[in-house]
Amino acid sequence: MSFSASNDVNGHHRHQTNASWGSAGQNAYTKSNIGAKLDGYFDKKELPMYKDKPYSYASSRRKPWYRKWRFTFAVILLLVGLLSWIGLFSSPTEAMVKAKGTSKSTWSWMNKPGAAKVGWDDRREQVKEAFMRSWDGYEKYAWGYDQYHPLSKKGSQMTPGGLGWIIVDALDTLMIMNLTSRLSHAREWISTTLSYDQDQEVNTFETTIRMLGGLLSAHYLSTTFPDMAPLADDDEGAPGEDLYLEKATDLADRLLGAFESDSGIPYASVNLKTLKGVPSHADNGASSTAEATSLQLEFKYLAMLTGEKDYWSKVEKVMQIVDDNAMEDGLLPIFIYTHDGTFKGANIRLGSRGDSYYEYLIKQYLQTFNEETIYLEMWNQALAGVRKHLITYSKKSHFTIIAERQNGLENSLQPKMDHLVCFMPGTIALAATGGKTVAEAKKAGKWGKTEQADLDLAIELSKTCWGMYKRTATGLAPEITFFEVDDPPKSEADGPFRSAELAPGASAEWKDDFVIKSQDAHNLQRPETVETLFYMWRITGDDMYREWGWEMFNSFVNYTRLEGDAGFTSLSTVLEVPPGTRDNMESFWLAETLKYFYLLFSPTDFLPLDTIVLNTEAHIFPRSKLIRGLQTGWERKPRDKDGKVTRERKRHGEREKEKVTESKASGAEKKGDVGEKRDAEGTGKEEGKEGGGS
């Protein structure tokens, strides 16, 4: 069936049309042989045929006696085709064309009782089409540029020579979607054009998770799954066999300069030419906590591949310095000084600048097949701290919220959630089972009250994040959502609470609990909620999460797809139909958002969760046993039953044990009677990918 797309996403009123676009044919990872025979009929010119799309859609040839009634026959054929195929192919999305700011759904039949279900393979192919349309727009108008501006149809660079920001970030998505010809073009550009030998400062975190992570993931997939978008250049023994690993190693060696601070905490930036770390130009030179502690998966995997211990030890030392601060209940302020490794301010949140620290705790544990138990301990402490200090509930409908403590744990709670926080429900579920399904965990005897309570929390938080989408006119979430809460706010100890159903209708009462401010209403096509839906579906097996994802995907197509061949773009507001647009397509639209949609609609045995770990940019690494010489190498300071640090120290030449309570609320370690106070952080509102790639 046709895939309708909006002609109003750039904010202009247009006549109603049906810009249909087809799902791709069968590839190595499509179980079904179903082809969308009507797809692509109307706009073949917009989607040229590639090696990646093996089926051709030749126009039907009619026998001479049909020509007499060719118009009538065409109408009958179309009607018969629609009736025959309905329920077997991907449903059309909501009509992308709006009249007077309204939208009429052409796929609402999906949710009607007894309605035929659309196949998940076909939905996955619709996601693949969205990726190809996005990629092809970039390839046509901004090839080789780091940033793509689809409205103006041009690109821009982040460095004089470019970093391959979009190309490298999307490599593994090209691979898992089996887009061979596009991958070949990308690989050729990396081989002949990409050089990191540039006199340019780059963000340590972003370059690591996107570029280093992208190259390492490409290496893993191309060597482990040779039939996944196969290229002869990747074959064993071929001259370019190690291209991705060689580029990754070169980049990593340049990024290591960021760790050469007095404390070992990495600088916010590094010069790729001089290999010198560069302190943040803001925040008194402090680095973002999430950015300093979300480099570990990448460098550890590279250490496993190369045997170079330095990659491992640099990032492992960061974790020790952070943990030695012994912050209350494992919750960290969002800035950390590079000169002494202490925290700046007391702003605690799981949104920007805080998020992926918590994500990488459990993922470091899983990356080594559960051998580094220190990270499981740190995760458990932090999750308990989130429950104690940050969980609250909306006023009327009791939606579960992870709030912020912008002035420390002892001060008031702010009922605010960045969309970035929506990585957390899926991560909680992942931690509860280790990537197994709930049924498998129960069968293995690894399920109890704690795991069930964690899953219940993940379920409720997932619903809150989905509510951010259902709350708006476009069906897309804003960058930041505030909530109406009681005064004083309810805590988990006051519960349990169960949230209201997300009833339809613009005036549904539950929507009153969601407060969206105009300055926060933009949408950057972020991945965190679909990431959570992917984990929740894989772990619980509940198709509800896939249905939510399909509805979300349709909203992205409805309102972020552009006319013609430019692809998709970000939005300036999700509160109006048609929405205003921003002239930018973030690289994580290709690297994360569309990848998670594709995985959500893929079979469960496609990249099983218990064999891989995805970094905060959705790049895919294998789980591996520790090899000789690579291990944690440090121990946590002893703690009592309340989590307070205890230690031994010498006094007057006599060794005695003394319990020392280390209070770090201000972020400075107290030595003797001297305490150093750091300034507290106010509310920040960062955009882009700051503080967490998830």
Sequence and secondary structure as in RCSB ss.txt:
>XXXX:A:sequence
MSFSASNDVNGHHRHQTNASWGSAGQNAYTKSNIGAKLDGYFDKKELPMYKDKPYSYASSRRKPWYRKWRFTFAV
ILLLVGLLSWIGLFSSPTEAMVKAKGTSKSTWSWMNKPGAAKVGWDDRREQVKEAFMRSWDGYEKYAWGYDQYHP
LSKKGSQMTPGGLGWIIVDALDTLMIMNLTSRLSHAREWISTTLSYDQDQEVNTFETTIRMLGGLLSAHYLSTTF
PDMAPLADDDEGAPGEDLYLEKATDLADRLLGAFESDSGIPYASVNLKTLKGVPSHADNGASSTAEATSLQLEFK
YLAMLTGEKDYWSKVEKVMQIVDDNAMEDGLLPIFIYTHDGTFKGANIRLGSRGDSYYEYLIKQYLQTFNEETIY
LEMWNQALAGVRKHLITYSKKSHFTIIAERQNGLENSLQPKMDHLVCFMPGTIALAATGGKTVAEAKKAGKWGKT
EQADLDLAIELSKTCWGMYKRTATGLAPEITFFEVDDPPKSEADGPFRSAELAPGASAEWKDDFVIKSQDAHNLQ
RPETVETLFYMWRITGDDMYREWGWEMFNSFVNYTRLEGDAGFTSLSTVLEVPPGTRDNMESFWLAETLKYFYLL
FSPTDFLPLDTIVLNTEAHIFPRSKLIRGLQTGWERKPRDKDGKVTRERKRHGEREKEKVTESKASGAEKKGDVG
EKRDAEGTGKEEGKEGGGS
>XXXX:A:secstr
      S TTS                TT       SSTTSS TTTS   TTS          GGGGGGHHHHHH
HHHHHHHHHHTTTS    S S  BTTB   S GGGGSTT     HHHHHHHHHHHHHHHHHHHHHHSTT SEEET
TTTEEE SSTT   HHHHHTHHHHHHTT HHHHHHHHHHHHHT     S EEEHHHIIIIIIHHHHHHHHHHHH 
TTSS  GGGSTTSTTTTHHHHHHHHHHHHHGGGG SSSS   SEEETTT  EE  SSGGG EEHHHHTS HHHHH
HHHHHH  HHHHHHHHHHHHHHHHT  GGG   SEE TTT  EES  B SSTTTHHHHHHHHHHHHHTTT  HHH
HHHHHHHHHHHHHHTEEEBTTT  EEE BBTT TTS  B EEEGGGGGHHHHHHHHHHTTS HHHHHHTT   HH
HHHHHHHHHHHHHHHHHHHHTSSSS   SEEEE B SS   GGG          STT GGGGGEE  GGG  B  
  HHHHHHHHHHHHH  THHHHHHHHHHHHHHHHHB STTS B  BS SSSSS  B S B HHIIIIIHHHHHHH
TS TTSS GGGEEE TT  EEE     TT S       B TTS B EEEEETTEEEEE      TTS   BTTB 
            TTTT   
